[in-house]
Amino acid sequence: MVRVSVCVITYNHEKFVGQMLDSLLMQQTTFDFEIVVGDDCSKDNTAAILKEYQQRYPDKIRLLLQSKNLGLNGKFNALQTFAIAKGEYIAQFDGDDYLTSPHKLQKQVEMLDANPHYSASFHNAMVIYDDNSAPPEEVNPLKKAEITLDDLIGEDELTFIATSSLMFRREEFARNPDPEWTNLSTSGDIPRNIMFASRGPIGYIDEVMSVYRKNRGGASFADNHYSSDFLFNRIQLYSNINKHFNYKYDAVLRKNIATYYYKLLFAKQYKDDYWSKLKFALKYLDMGKPQGERRKEVIRDFIIPPFILKTYSAFAIGLYNLKSKAKA
């Protein structure tokens, strides 16, 4: 009996997929597990590497090689790997991540077995930047045994769950699939984890057992906070979450949405578009209700029309010059 299906999604991961698979194959368990890899029509050598590993481990690795890219940052590819999984539990994985502990699967299964009320479990992870743009750091500073919905819904991702750290019950997910509105989001993890937490607490293991890699070709770098497409998608996501929970978390989610309207003020698509920036600024002031210098900055830089600022500046300079001449 297969107890765990490790469901991996890959796309252009030829540099990383070998390390990822090796880290899975080194797992020490008292039960059988399978590795199901869905490749989203990679353009590099990823599929060839996967086939080589599958030939070496035919009883352990199954491949789902997509004939075309399914889009949405690999979400539909992930859902298809979940659908063909055989295990009691599913452990999620991205092709550019890897495990650092040979006991990851064993510890999470033991946690879920001992806590049937848990909707899922996760552990700490180390984030590394492939271009060395920042030093490695732990993903979570948590010191609690479980998290709830309140720990996930806030002005931002209050508790970050690395994809490679999550394990959940396959049959429960099949009975309660992601709501249809989640298919509009470029993020699969955020709404899915929130839905898990809505059905029960998520157990936490305070141990670093995997690496979350940020590489320039990965989905994490596709989240461009200066791109209107990404920012509008996040606004839509959190608006849908708000509606799904009947506005129970309206106060905090409005502030969350407001931060994305603020970021739209600096989006490259609206660099010289005063009227769009005015609309975003008014939305931000209404939803975020900033105080002090931030409020003054937004009004000065994005609401007062540029010609008024220029007129005021010219007047102020002229007045200063007159005063200077009078003193002379």
Stockholm file with secondary structure:
# STOCKHOLM 1.0

chainA/1-328         MVRVSVCVITYNHEKFVGQMLDSLLMQQTTFDFEIVVGDDCSKDNTAAILKEYQQRYPDKIRLLLQSKNLGLNGKFNALQTFAIAKGEYIAQFDGDDYLTSPHKLQKQVEMLDANPHYSASFHNAMVIYDDNSAPPEEVNPLKKAEITLDDLIGEDELTFIATSSLMFRREEFARNPDPEWTNLSTSGDIPRNIMFASRGPIGYIDEVMSVYRKNRGGASFADNHYSSDFLFNRIQLYSNINKHFNYKYDAVLRKNIATYYYKLLFAKQYKDDYWSKLKFALKYLDMGKPQGERRKEVIRDFIIPPFILKTYSAFAIGLYNLKSKAKA
#=GR chainA/1-328 SS CEEEEEEEEESSCTTTHHHHHHHHHTCCCSSEEEEEEEECCCSSSHHHHHHHHHHHCTTTEEEEECSSCCCGGGHHHHHHHHHHCCSSEEEEEETTCEESCTTHHHHHHHHHHHCTTCSEEEEEEEEEETTCSSCCEESCCCCSSEECHHHHCSSSCSSCCCGGGCEEEHHHHHHSCCCGGGGGCSCSHHHHHHHHHHHSCEEEEEEEEEEEEECTTSHHHHCCTTCHHHHHHHHHHHHHHHHHTTTTTHHHHHHHHHHHHHHHTTCGGGTTCHHHHHHHHHHHHHHHCCCHHHHHHHIIIIISCHHHHHHHHHHHHHHHHHHHHHHC
#=GC SS_cons         CEEEEEEEEESSCTTTHHHHHHHHHTCCCSSEEEEEEEECCCSSSHHHHHHHHHHHCTTTEEEEECSSCCCGGGHHHHHHHHHHCCSSEEEEEETTCEESCTTHHHHHHHHHHHCTTCSEEEEEEEEEETTCSSCCEESCCCCSSEECHHHHCSSSCSSCCCGGGCEEEHHHHHHSCCCGGGGGCSCSHHHHHHHHHHHSCEEEEEEEEEEEEECTTSHHHHCCTTCHHHHHHHHHHHHHHHHHTTTTTHHHHHHHHHHHHHHHTTCGGGTTCHHHHHHHHHHHHHHHCCCHHHHHHHIIIIISCHHHHHHHHHHHHHHHHHHHHHHC
//
